[in-house]
Amino acid sequence: MKIDVFWAVIGALLVALALLILLTPVSTQFADPCGSVLMPAKTPYSDGGELVFANTPPCHDARMARLPIGVVVGVAGLAAAVFSLVSGRRRN
């Protein structure tokens, strides 16, 4: 099986970019740490009078706003990697 190297490299770069997008910590205008999309940071905060240890709502919103971009880039990278395998085949 032959692999189209150009599309394989493009696919690998796009998958790496998607991981970078999803693992880079997000920030909000608040001081609490948010963490990244894949690894959120939990902090204690008051939710309706009850103390909870979870990701705060502003951080959750900031993380979920970044999620579609990372998914689209990752899917494009996987599609390029699959295309490199399919286009590199030679039929006899």
N, C-alpha and C positions, 0 to 999 in steps of 0.2 A: 504494500500500500504506500502510495506516495502522498505527501502532505504539501499543500500550498503554503509555503513559509510566510509569505506576506500576510495572508489572512490569519494565520496562526499567531503571528506576533501582534497584529491588531487586536485579535480576540483576547490575548493574554494581557495586553495593556489596558483594555477596557474593563476586564474583570478586576485587575489590580486597582484601577481608578474607582470602581464601584466599592471595593473593600475600603479604600481610603475615605471615600465619602461617608460610608456607613460607620466607620470606626473613629472618625474625627469628632471630638466632643463639640456639642452645640452650645450656644450661649443665648441668654435672654437678658433683658434689662434688669433682672433681679439678681441678687448676690448668690443665690443657692447654686450648687454645682448640678449640672444636668447630665453629664455623661454623654455617651454616643448613642446612635440609634440601636446598635446591637448590644451595647453594654450600658444600660442606664444607671445613673447614680441615685440611690435612695436617700432621702433626708427626712427627718421628723418635721411634720408641720400639722397645724390644726385644721381639721376638716369638719366644720359644723360643731365645734366644741369638743370633738374627739381628736386625740393626738394619734396620728398615723405615721408609719414609717414607710414611705413610698416616694415615687417620683412626683414632683409637684405638677399641677396642671399647666403652668406656663412652659415648663420643661417638656412635658408630654406633647404639647402643641408644637413646640419648636422641633422636637425629634420627628414627629409625624409629618411635618412639612418637608423634611429632608428625605423621607423614605421613598416617595415616588421617583425622585431623581436618581437615587442609588439603584433602585430596581430597574429602571429603564436602561441605565448604563450597563448594569450587569447582564441583563437579557440580551442587549446588543452585543456584548462581548462573547457570551455563550453562543449566540447565533453566528458570529464571525468565526469562532473556533470550529463549530460544526461545519460551516461552509468550507473551511480550509480542508477538512477531512473529505468532504463529499466532492469538492472540485478537483482535488488532487488525484482522484482515482483515474486510472487509465483502463479503458475497455479494449479487449483484444478483438 
